[in-house]
Amino acid sequence: MLEKLQYISQGLTLTDQKNNILKALDAGATWIQIRWKQAEEPEFSLLASQILHICQQFGAKCIINDHVKLAKELDLDGVHLGLTDCGIAEARQLLGPSKVIGGTANSLEDVQRRIVEKCDYIGLGPFKHTYTKQKLSPLLGIAGYENIIQEIRRQELPPVPIFAIGGISSLEDIQHLTQIGVYGVAVSGLITQTPNIISSIKNLLP
């Protein structure tokens, strides 16, 4: 069973990334997604290697955004793949059945596609505007999540954990999202700015 809170890392430098992840782990994060789009491959690889070791010491799960081959090389816990990244089936073939593979979705059609592709969880978003992404898909808001989740139930689609992602900026946001039926949340800026909020977030997740 997947944890319900995922911290997506932030930081323009290796030091910033590492410090932010360490603060999140110290505050109780148990699932880290390393996301560092500006990094060159060698630097990203170094960060991933260091964070994997630290996560193992904390007993936390460590996945990376994209970089499927690196996830294989380092024996990370898995990957999160965007809609234009490597396909879920290709990643599964490379990583094997035990690794976590998540996939981004922005619409009901994307969710249906991800379910067919048999990813382990779906990162559905963005919820609101977020500064961590350069090319932002259309914002869903509460109504967007509600419509998609209702449609999933109406169509009796196979259950895949839905994580709200993108622009989650308050405990109130998380409370609203859990009330309409999302499985969990993937949070970046809110935790980076106030890592100690992690325990309060976890209390809101059923």
C-alpha positions as CSV (number, residue, x, y, z in Angstrom):
1,M,0.0,0.0,0.0
2,L,1.3,3.4,-1.0
3,E,2.0,6.2,1.5
4,K,-0.5,9.1,1.0
5,L,2.0,12.0,1.1
6,Q,4.8,12.4,-1.4
7,Y,7.3,15.3,-1.1
8,I,8.5,16.5,-4.5
9,S,11.9,18.1,-4.1
10,Q,12.8,21.7,-4.9
11,G,16.0,23.6,-5.3
12,L,18.1,25.1,-8.1
13,T,21.4,23.6,-6.8
14,L,22.5,20.2,-5.5
15,T,23.0,21.7,-2.1
16,D,19.5,23.3,-2.1
17,Q,17.9,20.1,-3.2
18,K,19.7,18.0,-0.6
19,N,19.0,20.4,2.2
20,N,15.3,20.7,1.4
21,I,14.9,16.9,1.2
22,L,16.8,16.5,4.5
23,K,14.4,19.0,6.2
24,A,11.4,17.1,4.8
25,L,12.8,13.7,6.0
26,D,13.6,15.2,9.5
27,A,10.0,16.5,9.7
28,G,8.5,13.0,8.9
29,A,8.4,12.6,5.1
30,T,8.5,9.0,4.2
31,W,8.3,9.3,0.4
32,I,10.5,11.5,-1.7
33,Q,10.3,12.2,-5.4
34,I,13.5,13.9,-6.7
35,R,12.5,16.4,-9.3
36,W,15.3,18.7,-10.6
37,K,14.6,19.6,-14.2
38,Q,17.5,22.1,-14.5
39,A,20.2,19.6,-13.6
40,E,22.7,18.0,-15.9
41,E,22.7,14.2,-15.9
42,P,25.9,13.7,-13.8
43,E,24.7,16.1,-11.2
44,F,21.2,14.6,-11.0
45,S,22.8,11.2,-10.8
46,L,25.0,12.3,-7.9
47,L,22.0,13.8,-6.0
48,A,19.9,10.7,-6.6
49,S,22.6,8.4,-5.3
50,Q,23.1,10.5,-2.2
51,I,19.4,10.9,-1.5
52,L,18.7,7.2,-1.9
53,H,21.3,6.4,0.8
54,I,19.8,9.0,3.1
55,C,16.3,7.8,2.4
56,Q,17.3,4.2,3.3
57,Q,18.6,5.5,6.6
58,F,15.3,7.1,7.3
59,G,13.3,4.1,6.0
60,A,11.8,6.4,3.3
61,K,10.8,5.6,-0.3
62,C,12.9,7.3,-3.0
63,I,11.7,7.8,-6.5
64,I,12.8,10.1,-9.3
65,N,11.1,12.2,-11.9
66,D,11.7,10.6,-15.4
67,H,15.3,9.2,-15.7
68,V,14.1,5.5,-15.9
69,K,17.6,4.2,-16.8
70,L,19.1,5.9,-13.8
71,A,16.4,4.5,-11.5
72,K,17.4,1.0,-12.8
73,E,21.2,1.7,-12.3
74,L,20.8,3.0,-8.8
75,D,18.1,0.5,-7.8
76,L,15.8,3.3,-6.7
77,D,12.2,2.6,-5.5
78,G,10.7,3.8,-8.7
79,V,9.9,6.7,-11.1
80,H,7.3,9.3,-11.8
81,L,6.6,9.8,-15.5
82,G,5.0,12.7,-17.3
83,L,2.7,12.3,-20.3
84,T,5.6,12.9,-22.7
85,D,8.2,10.8,-20.9
86,C,9.1,7.2,-21.3
87,G,6.0,4.9,-21.5
88,I,4.7,3.0,-18.4
89,A,5.1,-0.4,-20.1
90,E,8.7,0.4,-21.2
91,A,9.5,1.5,-17.7
92,R,7.9,-1.6,-16.1
93,Q,9.9,-3.8,-18.4
94,L,13.1,-2.2,-17.4
95,L,12.4,-1.8,-13.7
96,G,10.5,-4.9,-12.9
97,P,7.2,-5.6,-11.1
98,S,8.3,-4.5,-7.6
99,K,9.1,-0.8,-8.4
100,V,6.7,2.0,-8.0
101,I,5.7,3.7,-11.3
102,G,3.5,6.8,-11.2
103,G,2.1,8.7,-14.2
104,T,0.9,12.2,-14.7
105,A,-2.6,13.0,-15.8
106,N,-4.5,16.2,-16.5
107,S,-7.9,15.0,-17.7
108,L,-10.3,12.1,-17.5
109,E,-8.8,10.8,-20.8
110,D,-5.3,10.8,-19.3
111,V,-6.6,9.0,-16.3
112,Q,-8.2,6.3,-18.5
113,R,-5.0,6.0,-20.4
114,R,-2.9,5.6,-17.2
115,I,-5.3,3.0,-15.9
116,V,-4.9,1.0,-19.1
117,E,-1.1,1.4,-18.8
118,K,-1.3,-0.1,-15.3
119,C,0.7,2.5,-13.5
120,D,0.8,2.2,-9.6
121,Y,-0.6,5.7,-9.0
122,I,-1.8,8.7,-10.9
123,G,-0.5,12.2,-10.2
124,L,-3.6,14.2,-11.3
125,G,-3.2,18.0,-11.7
126,P,-2.4,20.8,-11.5
127,F,-4.7,21.7,-8.7
128,K,-3.8,25.4,-8.9
129,H,-1.1,27.6,-10.3
130,T,2.4,26.4,-9.4
131,Y,5.8,28.0,-9.9
132,T,7.6,24.7,-10.0
133,K,6.5,23.8,-13.5
134,Q,7.5,25.7,-16.6
135,K,4.8,24.4,-19.0
136,L,1.6,24.2,-17.0
137,S,-1.4,22.2,-18.1
138,P,-5.0,23.5,-17.6
139,L,-5.8,24.0,-13.9
140,L,-8.3,21.6,-12.4
141,G,-9.4,23.2,-9.2
142,I,-11.8,21.4,-6.8
143,A,-14.5,21.1,-9.4
144,G,-12.1,19.4,-11.9
145,Y,-11.1,16.7,-9.4
146,E,-14.7,16.2,-8.3
147,N,-15.9,15.7,-11.9
148,I,-13.0,13.3,-12.8
149,I,-13.4,11.2,-9.6
150,Q,-17.2,11.0,-10.0
151,E,-16.7,9.9,-13.6
152,I,-14.2,7.2,-12.6
153,R,-16.8,5.8,-10.2
154,R,-19.6,6.1,-12.7
155,Q,-17.6,4.2,-15.3
156,E,-16.5,1.7,-12.7
157,L,-12.9,2.0,-13.8
158,P,-10.3,-0.2,-12.0
159,P,-9.2,1.6,-8.8
160,V,-5.8,3.3,-9.1
161,P,-4.6,5.7,-6.3
162,I,-5.2,9.3,-7.4
163,F,-2.7,11.9,-6.0
164,A,-3.6,15.6,-6.3
165,I,-0.6,17.5,-7.4
166,G,0.4,21.0,-8.4
167,G,-0.1,24.2,-6.4
168,I,-1.4,22.7,-3.2
169,S,-0.6,25.6,-0.9
170,S,-2.5,25.1,2.4
171,L,-4.0,22.5,4.8
172,E,-7.4,23.7,3.7
173,D,-6.6,22.7,0.1
174,I,-5.7,19.2,1.3
175,Q,-8.8,18.9,3.4
176,H,-11.0,19.8,0.4
177,L,-9.2,17.4,-1.8
178,T,-9.5,14.4,0.6
179,Q,-13.2,15.1,1.1
180,I,-13.9,14.6,-2.6
181,G,-12.0,11.3,-2.7
182,V,-8.4,11.7,-3.8
183,Y,-6.1,9.0,-2.3
184,G,-3.2,11.3,-1.4
185,V,-1.3,14.4,-2.2
186,A,2.1,15.2,-3.8
187,V,3.4,18.5,-2.3
188,S,6.4,20.6,-3.1
189,G,6.4,24.3,-2.2
190,L,4.3,24.1,0.9
191,I,6.7,21.5,2.5
192,T,9.8,23.2,1.2
193,Q,8.8,26.4,2.9
194,T,7.4,24.9,6.1
195,P,8.6,21.3,6.5
196,N,7.1,21.0,10.0
197,I,3.6,21.1,8.4
198,I,4.1,17.4,7.4
199,S,2.6,16.1,10.6
200,S,-0.5,18.3,10.1
201,I,-0.8,17.1,6.5
202,K,-0.7,13.5,7.5
203,N,-3.4,14.0,10.1
204,L,-5.7,15.2,7.3
205,L,-5.1,12.1,5.1
206,P,-7.5,9.3,5.9
